[in-house]
Amino acid sequence: MRVVGRLAPSPTGAQHVGNARTYLLAWLSARSQGGSVRLRIEDIDSPRVKSGADLQAIEDLKWLGLDWDDEITVQSARPAPYLEALQHLRQRETVYACTCTRSDVERAASAPHLEHEGPVYPGTCSKRSARDIPDTPHCWRFRIPPETPSFEDAYQGHCRINLQQVGGDFVVWKSAQNPAYQLAVVVDDAASGVTEV
């Protein structure tokens, strides 16, 4: 299988040393295996996007000596695949409409959570079906399956993550009617054939 890596700057401000390290490691890993590299501008969080930061990120990557294959993908230029993915998840009943606000979730979450994670979603709206759409503002949450997923990480080896303990059912479509990062990144990685993150 041919390795496909990605560089995915978010144009929310200036890139920093941590970004450069991440881009360099991703690029080196793909290129050292004879693979290709995709460049995607992750600009779906429109309130945080800074004008010109996308062009500066591209210049920064060039300054680092990093290259990429194919056209640059810009998330905001291709909304249709995200909506199609949401419709697919709704048909499979793996998402549900949630009317909880962030403050509702924070108040309801009494279980301890990891310091770097937000509160665990308590499942207030999880009994809804994907056909039950409220008239009030709502987001769409992915229904976490009861199984604990595992995967092989190149650096940490075998990993298992209990998703119920690190956030629970997560938002895939925001109440502002745009995709959340968690949905967009999976759709984009699949469309680009990304094999390595």
Buried (B, 14 or more C-beta within 10 A) or exposed (E): EEBBBBBBBBBBEEBEEEBBEBBBEBBEBBBEBEBBBBBBBBBBBEEEBEEEBBEBBBEBBEEBEBEBEEEEBBBBEEBEBBBEBBEEBBEEEBBBBBBBEEEBBEEBBEEEBEEEEBBBBBBBBBEBEBEEEEEEEBBBBBBBEEEEEEEEEEEEEEEEEEBBBBBBBBBBBBBEEBBBBEBBBBBBBEBBEBBBE
